[in-house]
Amino acid sequence: MQVGLLAWDTQRDVDPVTGMSTGPYEAWQVLTVGVLLLGLGLAAAWRGPGWLVLVVPVAFTVAWSVTAATAPDGDGLWPVGALLVAAGTAVGGGLCWVLASALRR
């Protein structure tokens, strides 16, 4: 999922007026990944044991880290980003588990 939606887009956009660089991801790519991660997290929490929710953040963080670490224009800060991705997806997975547990009752 991460590779299919994010890894192929490596080009940054530069505003000709300000010189500011944005990207490489577009908003639709990030939103799609977020919705898919939410769906996977809810499905894992609903159908499987509680620990299965941890698979989603670990797999996504590893995929993101490999992509960021091997980026040609990397600035060496990918470990910081990996920690933030891991924390964010872990919190999201935990919320999915809480929500699925509440709905099952």
Contacts in CASP RR format, 6 or more apart in sequence:
PFRMAT RR
TARGET T0000
AUTHOR 0000-0000-0000
METHOD contacts of the structure
MODEL  1
MQVGLLAWDTQRDVDPVTGMSTGPYEAWQVLTVGVLLLGLGLAAAWRGPG
WLVLVVPVAFTVAWSVTAATAPDGDGLWPVGALLVAAGTAVGGGLCWVLA
SALRR
1 33 0 8 1.000
1 36 0 8 1.000
1 37 0 8 1.000
1 40 0 8 1.000
1 60 0 8 1.000
2 33 0 8 1.000
2 60 0 8 1.000
2 63 0 8 1.000
2 64 0 8 1.000
2 67 0 8 1.000
3 63 0 8 1.000
3 67 0 8 1.000
5 29 0 8 1.000
5 32 0 8 1.000
5 33 0 8 1.000
5 36 0 8 1.000
6 25 0 8 1.000
6 29 0 8 1.000
6 30 0 8 1.000
6 33 0 8 1.000
6 64 0 8 1.000
6 67 0 8 1.000
7 63 0 8 1.000
7 67 0 8 1.000
9 24 0 8 1.000
9 25 0 8 1.000
9 26 0 8 1.000
9 29 0 8 1.000
10 24 0 8 1.000
10 71 0 8 1.000
10 72 0 8 1.000
10 73 0 8 1.000
11 24 0 8 1.000
12 21 0 8 1.000
12 22 0 8 1.000
12 23 0 8 1.000
12 24 0 8 1.000
12 73 0 8 1.000
13 21 0 8 1.000
13 22 0 8 1.000
13 23 0 8 1.000
14 20 0 8 1.000
14 21 0 8 1.000
14 22 0 8 1.000
15 21 0 8 1.000
15 22 0 8 1.000
37 56 0 8 1.000
37 60 0 8 1.000
37 89 0 8 1.000
37 92 0 8 1.000
38 92 0 8 1.000
38 96 0 8 1.000
39 96 0 8 1.000
40 56 0 8 1.000
41 53 0 8 1.000
41 56 0 8 1.000
41 92 0 8 1.000
41 93 0 8 1.000
41 96 0 8 1.000
41 97 0 8 1.000
42 96 0 8 1.000
42 99 0 8 1.000
42 100 0 8 1.000
44 50 0 8 1.000
44 52 0 8 1.000
44 53 0 8 1.000
44 55 0 8 1.000
44 56 0 8 1.000
44 96 0 8 1.000
45 52 0 8 1.000
45 53 0 8 1.000
45 93 0 8 1.000
45 94 0 8 1.000
45 96 0 8 1.000
45 97 0 8 1.000
45 99 0 8 1.000
45 100 0 8 1.000
45 101 0 8 1.000
46 100 0 8 1.000
46 103 0 8 1.000
46 104 0 8 1.000
50 97 0 8 1.000
53 93 0 8 1.000
53 94 0 8 1.000
53 96 0 8 1.000
53 97 0 8 1.000
54 90 0 8 1.000
54 93 0 8 1.000
56 89 0 8 1.000
56 93 0 8 1.000
57 86 0 8 1.000
57 88 0 8 1.000
57 89 0 8 1.000
57 90 0 8 1.000
57 92 0 8 1.000
57 93 0 8 1.000
58 86 0 8 1.000
60 85 0 8 1.000
60 89 0 8 1.000
61 82 0 8 1.000
61 85 0 8 1.000
61 86 0 8 1.000
61 89 0 8 1.000
64 81 0 8 1.000
64 82 0 8 1.000
64 85 0 8 1.000
65 78 0 8 1.000
65 79 0 8 1.000
65 82 0 8 1.000
65 85 0 8 1.000
68 74 0 8 1.000
68 78 0 8 1.000
68 81 0 8 1.000
68 82 0 8 1.000
69 78 0 8 1.000
71 78 0 8 1.000
END
